[in-house]
Amino acid sequence: MPSTLPTSQTTPNASASVSRVGQIALTGAIELLARYGLHLHLIEDGAPIPGSYWGEPEAGIIGCDVYVRSDTPVHSMLHEACHLIVLPPEQRATVHTNATNSSEEEDATCYLQILLADALPEIGRDRLMHDMDVWGYTYRLGSTRAWFEQDADNAYDWLKARGLLNI
């Protein structure tokens, strides 16, 4: 049984009080994603988000590009970016909308998005884990924090084996 069950994605609460892209310094997010060879694109409010698997306001991915609007949750931006980061560069180019079917990659993506949140001064891991819980992410142990601190060894090991923990 995978430790993460992304029910937030199947039953998102779009009106949930979570941090949105429009509430953070976009330059920080652009620079963060650029460190991994990714490009962040801010889409006009109300416009469809290219590559959004879950639909607006969730982030979208196509190749090395991450698409967001100002109402996109920061956790969604980081989550979709991390889906691309955990892939080998040659596989990124072929991604359109859906990055993985692997439980291991999904766990690693969730773990990495929490780590990367610390690079965004307005967010940090505590706020991101709170937002993930509010949005509806569910884990065996009942909360994002409990999973991250007590049940994510497989995700940590997966990221470490691929050299992705040098943040």
Residue frames as a rotation matrix with the C-alpha (Angstrom) as fourth column:
MET 1
0.582 0.813 0.000 0.00
0.813 -0.582 0.000 0.00
0.000 0.000 -1.000 0.00
PRO 2
-0.205 -0.674 0.709 1.53
0.570 -0.671 -0.474 3.36
0.796 0.307 0.522 -0.97
SER 3
-0.499 -0.052 -0.865 2.03
0.839 -0.280 -0.467 5.78
-0.217 -0.959 0.184 1.86
THR 4
-0.795 0.264 -0.547 0.52
-0.257 -0.962 -0.091 8.65
-0.550 0.068 0.832 -0.07
LEU 5
-0.300 0.780 0.550 -2.96
0.921 0.388 -0.048 8.75
-0.250 0.492 -0.834 -1.42
PRO 6
-0.971 -0.225 -0.080 -3.42
0.201 -0.950 0.239 11.95
-0.129 0.216 0.968 -3.40
THR 7
-0.159 0.985 0.068 -7.10
0.980 0.166 -0.112 12.36
-0.122 0.049 -0.991 -2.68
SER 8
-0.144 0.072 -0.987 -6.50
0.146 -0.985 -0.093 16.08
-0.979 -0.157 0.131 -2.79
GLN 9
-0.878 -0.271 -0.394 -6.22
-0.334 -0.241 0.911 15.60
-0.342 0.932 0.121 -6.50
THR 10
-0.786 0.617 0.029 -9.39
0.492 0.598 0.633 13.56
0.373 0.512 -0.774 -6.84
THR 11
0.360 0.914 -0.188 -11.46
0.871 -0.257 0.418 15.74
0.334 -0.315 -0.889 -4.55
PRO 12
-0.683 -0.722 0.112 -9.73
0.635 -0.662 -0.399 19.14
0.362 -0.201 0.910 -4.45
ASN 13
0.340 0.714 -0.613 -11.18
0.881 -0.469 -0.058 21.89
-0.328 -0.520 -0.788 -2.36
ALA 14
-0.144 -0.451 0.881 -10.59
0.831 -0.539 -0.140 24.84
0.538 0.712 0.452 -4.68
SER 15
0.506 0.382 0.774 -12.00
-0.024 -0.890 0.455 27.27
0.862 -0.248 -0.441 -2.14
ALA 16
0.623 -0.311 -0.718 -9.71
0.773 0.390 0.501 26.05
0.124 -0.866 0.484 0.64
SER 17
0.941 -0.324 0.095 -7.66
-0.337 -0.914 0.228 28.67
0.013 -0.246 -0.969 2.42
VAL 18
0.524 -0.825 0.214 -4.22
0.729 0.564 0.388 27.75
-0.440 -0.048 0.897 1.14
SER 19
-0.059 -0.653 -0.755 -1.24
-0.079 -0.751 0.656 29.78
-0.995 0.098 -0.007 -0.05
ARG 20
0.805 0.396 0.442 -1.61
0.431 0.123 -0.894 30.84
-0.409 0.910 -0.071 -3.67
VAL 21
0.001 -0.842 0.539 1.02
1.000 -0.010 -0.017 31.71
0.019 0.539 0.842 -6.27
GLY 22
0.260 0.185 0.948 -0.23
0.416 -0.907 0.063 35.31
0.872 0.378 -0.313 -6.31
GLN 23
0.979 0.140 0.146 0.74
-0.077 -0.411 0.908 35.63
0.187 -0.901 -0.392 -2.63
ILE 24
0.502 -0.865 -0.007 4.44
0.519 0.295 0.802 34.84
-0.691 -0.406 0.597 -3.09
ALA 25
0.174 -0.560 -0.810 7.34
-0.635 -0.693 0.343 36.53
-0.753 0.454 -0.476 -4.84
LEU 26
0.958 0.284 0.047 7.23
-0.139 0.600 -0.788 35.00
-0.252 0.748 0.614 -8.30
THR 27
0.427 -0.868 -0.252 10.94
-0.741 -0.177 -0.647 35.66
0.517 0.464 -0.719 -8.85
GLY 28
-0.264 -0.513 0.817 11.79
-0.896 0.444 -0.010 33.29
-0.358 -0.735 -0.577 -5.99
ALA 29
0.430 0.516 0.741 9.66
-0.180 0.853 -0.489 30.53
-0.884 0.077 0.460 -7.50
ILE 30
0.943 -0.128 -0.306 11.11
-0.309 0.000 -0.951 31.14
0.122 0.992 -0.040 -10.97
GLU 31
0.071 -0.995 0.074 14.66
-0.926 -0.093 -0.367 30.94
0.372 -0.042 -0.927 -9.60
LEU 32
-0.109 -0.052 0.993 13.89
-0.693 0.720 -0.038 27.81
-0.713 -0.692 -0.114 -7.57
LEU 33
0.735 0.469 0.490 12.49
-0.004 0.726 -0.688 25.92
-0.678 0.504 0.535 -10.55
ALA 34
0.797 -0.488 -0.355 15.28
-0.527 -0.274 -0.805 27.17
0.295 0.829 -0.475 -12.82
ARG 35
-0.068 -0.845 0.530 17.81
-0.949 0.219 0.228 25.43
-0.309 -0.488 -0.817 -10.56
TYR 36
-0.187 0.096 0.978 16.29
-0.043 0.993 -0.106 22.20
-0.981 -0.062 -0.181 -11.85
GLY 37
-0.957 -0.270 0.102 16.07
0.098 0.026 0.995 23.24
-0.271 0.963 0.001 -15.49
LEU 38
-0.218 0.958 0.185 12.37
0.965 0.240 -0.102 24.07
-0.142 0.156 -0.978 -15.28
HIS 39
-0.922 0.014 0.388 10.54
0.120 -0.940 0.320 27.13
0.369 0.342 0.864 -16.55
LEU 40
-0.457 0.789 -0.411 7.65
0.690 0.022 -0.724 28.68
-0.562 -0.614 -0.554 -14.63
HIS 41
-0.820 0.288 0.494 4.91
0.271 -0.565 0.779 30.37
0.504 0.773 0.385 -16.66
LEU 42
-0.677 0.647 -0.351 2.27
0.175 -0.321 -0.931 32.61
-0.715 -0.691 0.104 -15.11
ILE 43
-0.643 0.571 0.510 -0.97
0.691 0.145 0.708 32.31
0.331 0.808 -0.488 -17.07
GLU 44
-0.747 0.430 0.508 -3.53
-0.384 -0.902 0.198 35.10
0.543 -0.047 0.838 -17.13
ASP 45
-0.795 0.519 0.314 -6.23
-0.219 0.237 -0.946 34.82
-0.566 -0.821 -0.074 -14.47
GLY 46
0.190 0.981 -0.042 -9.27
-0.553 0.072 -0.830 32.95
-0.811 0.181 0.556 -15.74
ALA 47
0.140 -0.208 -0.968 -7.38
-0.958 0.218 -0.185 31.35
0.249 0.954 -0.169 -18.64
PRO 48
0.975 0.147 -0.164 -7.11
-0.122 0.981 0.151 27.57
0.183 -0.127 0.975 -18.94
ILE 49
0.305 -0.904 0.299 -3.90
-0.775 -0.053 0.630 26.18
-0.554 -0.424 -0.717 -17.44
PRO 50
0.385 -0.215 -0.898 -1.99
-0.731 0.522 -0.439 24.12
0.563 0.825 0.044 -20.04
GLY 51
-0.337 -0.616 -0.711 -1.08
-0.185 0.784 -0.592 20.63
0.923 -0.068 -0.379 -18.89
SER 52
-0.528 0.208 0.823 -3.28
-0.849 -0.137 -0.510 20.70
0.007 -0.968 0.249 -15.77
TYR 53
-0.862 0.149 -0.485 -4.22
0.058 0.979 0.198 17.11
0.504 0.142 -0.852 -15.03
TRP 54
-0.607 0.606 -0.514 -6.69
0.764 0.267 -0.587 18.04
-0.219 -0.749 -0.626 -12.30
GLY 55
0.205 0.680 0.704 -8.04
0.789 -0.540 0.292 21.20
0.579 0.495 -0.648 -13.94
GLU 56
-0.366 -0.331 0.870 -7.96
-0.047 -0.927 -0.372 24.77
0.929 -0.177 0.324 -12.74
PRO 57
0.866 -0.500 0.015 -6.64
-0.491 -0.856 -0.162 26.10
0.094 0.133 -0.987 -10.50
GLU 58
0.676 -0.627 0.388 -4.13
0.199 0.662 0.723 23.22
-0.710 -0.411 0.572 -10.28
ALA 59
0.003 -0.811 -0.584 -0.72
-0.674 -0.433 0.598 23.67
-0.738 0.392 -0.549 -11.90
GLY 60
0.963 0.265 0.056 0.07
-0.123 0.611 -0.782 22.12
-0.242 0.746 0.621 -15.26
ILE 61
0.001 -0.997 0.083 3.20
-0.336 0.078 0.939 20.55
-0.942 -0.028 -0.335 -16.73
ILE 62
0.988 0.097 0.118 4.39
0.077 0.355 -0.932 20.10
-0.132 0.930 0.343 -20.29
GLY 63
0.433 -0.900 0.051 8.01
0.373 0.128 -0.919 19.09
0.820 0.417 0.391 -20.85
CYS 64
-0.471 -0.694 -0.544 10.19
0.830 -0.141 -0.539 21.31
0.298 -0.706 0.643 -18.65
ASP 65
-0.708 0.293 0.642 7.46
-0.189 -0.955 0.228 23.92
0.680 0.040 0.732 -18.29
VAL 66
-0.583 0.554 -0.594 5.27
0.806 0.297 -0.512 24.46
-0.107 -0.777 -0.620 -15.23
TYR 67
-0.571 0.490 0.659 2.11
0.148 -0.728 0.669 26.53
0.807 0.480 0.343 -15.74
VAL 68
-0.501 0.404 -0.765 0.28
0.844 0.031 -0.536 28.39
-0.193 -0.914 -0.356 -12.98
ARG 69
0.138 0.518 0.844 -2.17
0.362 -0.820 0.444 31.22
0.922 0.244 -0.301 -12.43
SER 70
-0.538 -0.339 0.771 -2.20
-0.485 -0.624 -0.613 33.58
0.689 -0.704 0.171 -9.48
ASP 71
0.274 0.729 0.627 -4.93
-0.956 0.135 0.261 31.41
0.105 -0.671 0.734 -7.88
THR 72
0.393 -0.235 -0.889 -2.92
-0.104 0.949 -0.297 28.20
0.913 0.210 0.349 -8.24
PRO 73
0.985 -0.081 0.155 -2.05
-0.146 0.109 0.983 26.75
-0.096 -0.991 0.095 -4.83
VAL 74
0.225 -0.974 -0.031 1.67
-0.972 -0.222 -0.072 26.92
0.063 0.047 -0.997 -4.10
HIS 75
-0.108 -0.261 0.959 1.57
-0.462 0.867 0.184 23.25
-0.880 -0.424 -0.214 -3.07
SER 76
0.759 0.441 0.479 0.25
0.222 0.516 -0.827 22.39
-0.613 0.734 0.294 -6.54
MET 77
0.796 -0.546 -0.260 3.01
-0.558 -0.498 -0.664 24.38
0.234 0.674 -0.701 -8.27
LEU 78
-0.115 -0.898 0.425 5.67
-0.972 0.190 0.138 22.64
-0.205 -0.397 -0.894 -6.18
HIS 79
0.160 0.241 0.957 4.06
-0.227 0.953 -0.202 19.22
-0.961 -0.185 0.207 -6.55
GLU 80
0.949 0.240 0.204 3.90
0.138 0.267 -0.954 19.36
-0.284 0.933 0.220 -10.33
ALA 81
0.539 -0.833 -0.126 7.43
-0.781 -0.438 -0.444 20.81
0.315 0.338 -0.887 -10.54
CYS 82
-0.154 -0.614 0.774 8.69
-0.836 0.498 0.229 18.00
-0.527 -0.612 -0.590 -8.33
HIS 83
0.680 0.395 0.617 7.07
0.024 0.830 -0.557 15.44
-0.733 0.394 0.555 -10.62
LEU 84
0.928 -0.366 -0.065 9.38
-0.121 -0.134 -0.983 16.77
0.352 0.921 -0.169 -13.32
ILE 85
0.269 -0.879 0.394 12.42
-0.950 -0.310 -0.043 17.05
0.160 -0.363 -0.918 -11.04
VAL 86
0.126 -0.218 0.968 12.27
-0.559 0.791 0.251 13.38
-0.820 -0.572 -0.023 -10.03
LEU 87
0.912 0.207 0.354 12.25
0.164 0.605 -0.779 12.29
-0.376 0.769 0.518 -13.68
PRO 88
-0.179 -0.956 0.233 15.46
0.685 0.049 0.727 11.80
-0.706 0.290 0.646 -15.64
PRO 89
-0.350 0.007 -0.937 15.93
-0.307 -0.946 0.108 14.83
-0.885 0.325 0.333 -17.95
GLU 90
-0.970 -0.051 -0.238 15.39
-0.243 0.247 0.938 12.74
0.011 0.968 -0.253 -21.08
GLN 91
-0.564 0.822 -0.080 11.94
0.819 0.569 0.070 11.72
0.103 -0.026 -0.994 -19.81
ARG 92
-0.376 0.414 -0.829 10.89
0.344 -0.768 -0.540 15.26
-0.861 -0.488 0.146 -18.91
ALA 93
-0.840 -0.045 -0.541 10.72
-0.417 -0.585 0.695 16.29
-0.348 0.810 0.473 -22.55
THR 94
-0.812 0.525 -0.254 7.98
0.114 0.570 0.814 13.73
0.572 0.632 -0.523 -23.19
VAL 95
-0.658 0.573 -0.489 5.76
0.668 0.143 -0.730 14.71
-0.348 -0.807 -0.477 -20.25
HIS 96
-0.760 0.546 0.353 2.43
-0.226 -0.731 0.644 16.27
0.610 0.410 0.678 -21.05
THR 97
0.120 0.898 0.422 -0.06
-0.678 -0.237 0.696 16.66
0.725 -0.370 0.581 -18.20
ASN 98
0.945 0.247 0.215 0.60
-0.326 0.652 0.684 13.34
0.029 -0.717 0.697 -16.40
ALA 99
0.208 -0.978 0.001 4.10
-0.940 -0.200 -0.276 12.65
0.271 0.056 -0.961 -15.10
THR 100
-0.790 -0.612 -0.043 3.96
-0.555 0.743 -0.374 9.27
0.261 -0.271 -0.926 -13.40
ASN 101
0.413 0.855 -0.316 2.03
-0.510 0.504 0.697 6.19
0.754 -0.126 0.644 -12.44
SER 102
-0.173 -0.646 -0.743 4.61
0.339 0.669 -0.661 5.10
0.925 -0.366 0.103 -9.87
SER 103
0.849 0.458 -0.263 3.86
0.364 -0.145 0.920 5.12
0.384 -0.877 -0.290 -6.13
GLU 104
0.182 -0.875 -0.449 7.56
0.940 0.021 0.339 5.54
-0.287 -0.484 0.827 -5.43
GLU 105
-0.644 -0.402 0.651 7.78
0.637 -0.753 0.166 8.63
0.423 0.521 0.741 -7.63
GLU 106
0.289 0.826 0.485 4.59
0.219 -0.550 0.806 10.04
0.932 -0.127 -0.339 -6.10
ASP 107
0.779 -0.072 -0.622 6.00
0.626 0.059 0.777 9.62
-0.019 -0.996 0.091 -2.59
ALA 108
-0.261 -0.962 -0.073 9.31
0.936 -0.271 0.225 11.18
-0.236 -0.010 0.972 -3.66
THR 109
-0.368 0.227 0.902 7.42
0.489 -0.778 0.395 14.06
0.791 0.586 0.175 -5.27
CYS 110
0.714 0.697 0.069 5.48
0.264 -0.358 0.895 14.77
0.649 -0.621 -0.440 -2.08
TYR 111
0.532 -0.594 -0.603 8.62
0.785 0.080 0.614 14.60
-0.317 -0.800 0.509 0.05
LEU 112
-0.479 -0.797 0.368 10.62
0.878 -0.441 0.188 16.86
0.013 0.413 0.911 -2.28
GLN 113
0.028 0.535 0.844 7.87
0.411 -0.776 0.479 19.48
0.911 0.334 -0.242 -2.50
ILE 114
0.902 0.262 -0.343 8.00
0.403 -0.228 0.886 19.81
0.154 -0.938 -0.311 1.29
LEU 115
0.105 -0.950 -0.295 11.77
0.859 -0.062 0.508 20.29
-0.501 -0.307 0.809 1.21
LEU 116
-0.519 -0.337 0.786 11.60
0.780 -0.562 0.275 22.83
0.349 0.755 0.555 -1.62
ALA 117
0.564 0.800 0.206 8.98
0.599 -0.568 0.565 24.87
0.569 -0.196 -0.799 0.25
ASP 118
0.496 -0.451 -0.742 11.79
0.684 -0.323 0.653 26.06
-0.535 -0.832 0.148 2.54
ALA 119
-0.590 -0.734 0.338 13.30
0.777 -0.402 0.485 27.89
-0.220 0.548 0.807 -0.45
LEU 120
-0.187 0.618 0.764 10.20
0.424 -0.651 0.630 30.09
0.886 0.442 -0.141 -0.63
PRO 121
-0.937 -0.349 0.025 10.40
0.126 -0.404 -0.906 32.52
0.326 -0.845 0.423 2.32
GLU 122
-0.456 0.838 0.300 6.65
-0.854 -0.507 0.119 33.17
0.252 -0.201 0.947 2.33
ILE 123
0.452 0.668 -0.592 5.89
-0.548 0.731 0.407 29.45
0.704 0.140 0.696 2.59
GLY 124
-0.502 -0.682 0.532 8.33
-0.860 0.329 -0.389 27.07
0.090 -0.653 -0.752 4.28
ARG 125
-0.796 0.102 -0.597 7.65
-0.044 0.973 0.225 23.43
0.604 0.205 -0.770 5.04
ASP 126
-0.840 0.509 -0.187 5.30
0.310 0.168 -0.936 24.05
-0.445 -0.844 -0.300 7.98
ARG 127
-0.271 0.758 -0.593 2.91
-0.619 -0.609 -0.495 26.18
-0.737 0.233 0.635 5.92
LEU 128
-0.464 0.072 -0.883 3.13
-0.823 0.334 0.459 23.82
0.328 0.940 -0.095 2.96
MET 129
-0.927 0.120 -0.356 2.28
0.205 0.956 -0.210 20.76
0.316 -0.267 -0.911 5.06
HIS 130
-0.593 0.757 -0.274 -0.65
0.071 -0.290 -0.955 22.68
-0.802 -0.585 0.118 6.56
ASP 131
-0.231 0.493 -0.839 -1.86
-0.879 -0.475 -0.037 23.62
-0.417 0.729 0.543 3.07
MET 132
-0.739 -0.083 -0.668 -1.53
-0.453 0.796 0.402 20.03
0.498 0.600 -0.626 1.88
ASP 133
-0.881 0.438 -0.180 -3.71
0.438 0.610 -0.661 18.85
-0.179 -0.661 -0.729 4.76
VAL 134
-0.375 0.761 -0.530 -6.30
-0.240 -0.632 -0.737 21.60
-0.895 -0.149 0.419 4.19
TRP 135
-0.381 0.177 -0.907 -6.45
-0.922 -0.139 0.360 20.77
-0.063 0.974 0.217 0.46
GLY 136
0.647 0.739 0.187 -7.11
-0.742 0.667 -0.070 17.13
-0.176 -0.093 0.980 1.24
TYR 137
-0.149 -0.735 -0.661 -3.87
-0.607 0.596 -0.525 15.21
0.780 0.323 -0.535 0.80
THR 138
0.755 0.414 0.508 -4.23
-0.654 0.437 0.617 12.06
0.034 -0.799 0.601 2.88
TYR 139
-0.287 -0.892 -0.350 -1.65
-0.655 0.449 -0.607 9.75
0.699 0.055 -0.713 4.39
ARG 140
-0.016 0.218 -0.976 -1.74
0.320 0.926 0.201 6.55
0.947 -0.309 -0.084 6.43
LEU 141
-0.585 -0.335 -0.738 -0.71
0.781 0.013 -0.625 8.33
0.219 -0.942 0.254 9.60
GLY 142
0.224 0.892 -0.392 -3.37
0.948 -0.293 -0.125 11.01
-0.227 -0.344 -0.911 9.27
SER 143
0.841 0.044 -0.540 -1.41
-0.008 -0.996 -0.093 14.12
-0.542 0.082 -0.837 8.34
THR 144
0.804 -0.592 0.053 1.28
-0.011 -0.103 -0.995 15.33
0.595 0.799 -0.089 6.01
ARG 145
0.221 -0.753 0.620 3.60
-0.906 -0.394 -0.157 16.10
0.362 -0.527 -0.769 8.92
ALA 146
0.422 -0.030 0.906 3.20
-0.583 0.756 0.296 12.64
-0.694 -0.653 0.301 10.46
TRP 147
0.950 -0.088 0.301 3.94
0.280 0.670 -0.688 11.04
-0.141 0.737 0.661 7.08
PHE 148
0.654 -0.723 0.225 6.95
-0.251 -0.487 -0.837 13.29
0.714 0.490 -0.500 6.44
GLU 149
0.078 -0.653 0.753 8.46
-0.961 -0.252 -0.119 12.77
0.267 -0.714 -0.647 9.89
GLN 150
-0.110 -0.056 0.992 7.56
-0.733 0.679 -0.043 9.12
-0.671 -0.732 -0.116 10.55
ASP 151
0.348 0.431 0.833 6.62
0.139 0.854 -0.500 7.26
-0.927 0.290 0.237 7.37
ALA 152
0.930 0.057 -0.362 8.58
-0.312 -0.392 -0.865 8.69
-0.192 0.918 -0.347 4.46
ASP 153
0.135 -0.946 0.294 11.82
-0.299 0.244 0.922 6.71
-0.945 -0.213 -0.250 4.66
ASN 154
0.117 -0.052 0.992 11.14
0.768 0.637 -0.057 5.15
-0.629 0.769 0.115 1.26
ALA 155
0.904 0.245 0.349 10.73
0.413 -0.708 -0.572 8.59
0.107 0.662 -0.742 -0.32
TYR 156
0.698 -0.713 -0.068 13.90
-0.556 -0.599 0.576 9.88
-0.451 -0.364 -0.815 1.35
ASP 157
-0.021 -0.733 0.680 15.88
0.054 0.678 0.733 6.83
-0.998 0.052 0.026 0.23
TRP 158
0.443 0.273 0.854 14.51
0.829 0.239 -0.506 7.10
-0.342 0.932 -0.121 -3.32
LEU 159
0.991 -0.059 0.117 15.54
-0.015 -0.937 -0.349 10.76
0.131 0.345 -0.930 -3.57
LYS 160
0.476 -0.867 0.151 18.93
-0.548 -0.157 0.822 10.11
-0.688 -0.474 -0.549 -1.97
ALA 161
0.107 -0.412 0.905 19.72
0.454 0.830 0.324 7.27
-0.884 0.376 0.276 -4.39
ARG 162
0.443 0.145 0.885 19.13
0.893 -0.157 -0.421 9.68
0.078 0.977 -0.199 -7.27
GLY 163
-0.587 -0.802 -0.110 21.10
0.809 -0.580 -0.092 12.57
0.010 -0.143 0.990 -5.80
LEU 164
-0.142 0.644 0.752 18.03
0.442 -0.638 0.630 14.76
0.886 0.422 -0.194 -5.41
LEU 165
0.649 0.381 -0.658 18.49
0.747 -0.155 0.647 15.74
0.144 -0.911 -0.385 -1.77
ASN 166
-0.459 -0.853 -0.249 21.23
0.856 -0.499 0.133 18.30
-0.237 -0.152 0.959 -2.43
ILE 167
0.462 0.783 0.416 18.92
0.835 -0.543 0.095 21.26
0.300 0.303 -0.904 -2.13
